[in-house]
Structures are given as C-alpha cells and as structure tokens.
Amino acid sequence: MGIEIRAATKADVEAVSATGRRLFVQAYGNTSGAEDIAAHVEDYFGESAVAVELAEPDVTYLLAMDDDDIAGFMKTRQSAIPDDVPANRALEVQQLYVCASQQRKGIGRLLMDRTVSSAREGGFEGLWLSVWQDADWAVNFYRAYGYQVKGTAVFELGQSRYTDFLMWFPLEPAS
C-alpha cells in the first residue's frame, strides 16, 4: 500500500473540504433530511470552517494520501473532556473518514496509530470520541482498536437527535 500519512496545511483547505463533504454524505447522508445534512456539511466541512480549524493550534488534520488523492483523514482537537471520560488530559478524535473505495485496507488504523503515537508523545492520558451508536461499521472499528464505551451523549443534526457512544482509549506513557 502506497499510503502516506501527513499533516494537512492551509494549502489543503479546498481538498479537505471537498473530501470531508463527500465522505460525510457517503457515511451519513441518508440519516437525516437533505436540508439538515447540507447545513451540517457546510458548517463542519465548508472551506471557511476547515480554514479556521487548520489555523487553530489545538486542531490537527492528518491526511492519508494515495499519491495526490486524499484516501482518508482524521481530525483531532484538544477540547473539554466529558465527565464519563476518565482523564484530565485527553485528545478528542472528532472525525475519522476513509473513502469507500479505500476501506478495509488499513487506512483508518494507520491514521489512528499515528494519532496514538503523537498523543502519547504529547503526554495525553488517552483519546476519546463520540460515535453514533447505530454506526456499526465505526463502532466495530473503534472497539477492535481497543476503545471502550464509557457513556452516551446526544448529537443533534438539524431536527434529528441521535444517541452517541462516548468511547475511551487509554494510553500508556511514552517510554
């Protein structure tokens, strides 16, 4: 596999935005009304939203590059930690998407491995995330990686409300 993992830069805004839009709709496009999906995609994957986040020091986008194409990406953020997460200093995995044509090739694991390594080096106690409990493909991936369900949270997408699992992955300190 010729996948290269690298950090996104401001030069990647347009490509990350287009890829994020496409992959969110691929994964969740049929879960809510078209207007709600369109608004969510603009709010979270619009070029201006991605540009602002790439400029924030507490946000990191990792890109899985297959030549010049983004095969997948992962966004992490240093954010407030929910009460159900057993840590004082943890990194949130906010987005992890892999193109349908690239799934089951280990790309998600490559992105997660790089993030785990960076988080460990940064002194974080672990990683946490929120994932829709009915997204079996995602929940199964996280469980197989070693994440544990620690609680639930409500996620609102327009007029729809979903129950998400709060999942936790503890890190051993870097040796």
C-alpha positions in Angstrom: 0.0 0.0 0.0 1.4 3.4 -1.0 -0.4 5.4 1.6 1.5 8.4 3.1 0.2 10.0 6.3 0.9 13.7 6.7 -0.5 16.7 8.5 -2.7 19.0 6.5 -1.6 22.5 5.8 -3.5 25.6 4.7 -2.8 24.6 1.1 -5.1 21.6 1.7 -8.2 23.5 2.7 -10.1 23.0 -0.6 -9.2 19.3 -0.9 -10.0 18.6 2.8 -13.3 20.4 2.5 -14.4 18.6 -0.7 -13.3 15.2 0.7 -15.0 15.9 4.1 -18.2 16.8 2.4 -18.2 13.8 0.2 -17.3 11.3 2.9 -19.8 12.6 5.5 -22.6 12.3 2.9 -21.3 8.8 2.0 -21.4 7.7 5.6 -24.5 9.6 7.0 -26.3 11.2 4.0 -29.4 9.0 4.5 -29.7 9.5 8.2 -31.5 12.9 8.2 -33.3 15.4 6.0 -31.5 16.8 3.0 -31.6 20.3 4.3 -30.2 19.3 7.7 -27.4 17.3 6.0 -26.5 20.2 3.7 -26.4 22.6 6.6 -24.2 20.3 8.7 -21.8 19.7 5.8 -21.4 23.4 5.3 -20.9 24.1 9.0 -18.3 21.4 9.5 -16.7 20.8 6.1 -17.1 24.1 4.3 -13.9 25.7 3.2 -14.2 28.5 5.7 -14.7 26.1 8.6 -11.8 24.0 7.6 -9.5 27.0 7.1 -10.4 28.3 10.6 -9.7 24.9 12.1 -6.4 24.5 10.4 -5.3 27.8 11.9 -6.2 26.7 15.4 -3.2 25.3 17.4 -5.4 22.7 19.2 -6.7 21.1 16.0 -4.8 18.6 13.8 -5.9 17.1 10.5 -4.0 14.1 9.4 -4.3 13.1 5.7 -3.9 9.6 4.3 -2.6 10.4 0.8 -2.7 7.9 -2.1 -0.5 9.7 -4.5 -2.2 13.1 -4.8 -5.6 11.9 -3.6 -6.9 12.0 0.0 -7.9 8.4 0.8 -9.0 9.4 4.3 -8.4 11.9 7.1 -8.6 12.2 10.8 -9.3 15.4 12.8 -8.3 15.7 16.5 -8.8 18.5 18.9 -7.8 19.4 22.5 -11.2 20.1 23.9 -13.3 19.9 27.0 -13.5 16.3 28.3 -16.9 14.8 29.1 -17.4 13.6 32.7 -17.7 10.0 31.5 -14.1 10.0 30.2 -11.7 9.0 32.9 -8.9 11.5 32.2 -7.8 15.0 33.0 -5.8 15.4 29.7 -7.2 13.6 26.7 -7.3 14.2 23.0 -10.6 14.1 21.2 -10.9 12.3 17.9 -13.6 14.4 16.1 -13.6 12.9 12.6 -12.2 9.8 11.0 -13.3 9.1 7.5 -11.9 6.8 4.8 -13.1 6.8 1.1 -15.4 3.8 0.4 -13.0 2.6 -2.3 -10.2 2.6 0.2 -11.9 0.9 3.2 -10.7 -2.3 4.7 -7.1 -1.5 3.6 -5.8 -0.4 7.0 -6.0 3.3 6.4 -8.1 4.0 9.4 -5.7 2.1 11.5 -2.7 4.0 10.0 -4.4 7.3 10.9 -5.2 6.1 14.4 -1.7 4.6 15.0 -0.1 8.0 14.1 -2.5 9.8 16.4 -1.9 7.4 19.3 1.9 7.9 18.9 1.6 11.7 18.8 -0.8 11.8 21.7 1.5 9.6 23.8 4.5 11.8 23.0 2.4 14.8 23.9 1.7 13.4 27.3 -2.1 12.8 26.9 -3.7 10.1 29.1 -5.8 8.8 26.2 -8.1 9.5 23.3 -11.8 9.9 23.4 -14.5 10.2 20.8 -18.3 10.4 20.2 -19.7 8.0 17.7 -23.3 7.3 16.6 -24.3 4.1 18.4 -26.1 2.8 15.2 -23.0 3.3 13.0 -22.0 -0.3 13.4 -19.0 0.0 11.0 -17.5 2.8 13.1 -18.3 1.4 16.5 -16.8 -2.0 15.5 -13.7 -0.4 14.2 -13.1 1.5 17.4 -13.9 -1.5 19.6 -11.5 -3.6 17.6 -8.8 -0.9 18.0 -9.3 -1.1 21.8 -11.7 1.7 22.6 -14.2 1.1 25.4 -17.7 2.6 25.7 -17.8 4.9 28.8 -21.2 6.6 28.4 -23.5 8.3 25.9 -24.2 11.7 24.6 -26.9 13.3 22.4 -25.8 14.5 19.0 -28.1 17.0 17.1 -28.1 17.2 13.4 -30.7 19.8 12.4 -34.1 18.5 13.6 -32.8 15.0 14.3 -31.3 13.8 17.6 -29.0 10.8 17.8 -27.5 8.9 20.7 -23.8 8.6 20.5 -21.4 6.4 22.5 -18.6 8.2 24.3 -15.6 5.9 23.8 -12.2 6.0 25.5 -8.8 4.7 24.6 -6.2 4.8 27.4 -2.6 5.5 26.6 0.5 4.1 28.4 3.1 6.8 28.9 5.9 7.0 26.3 8.9 5.1 27.4 
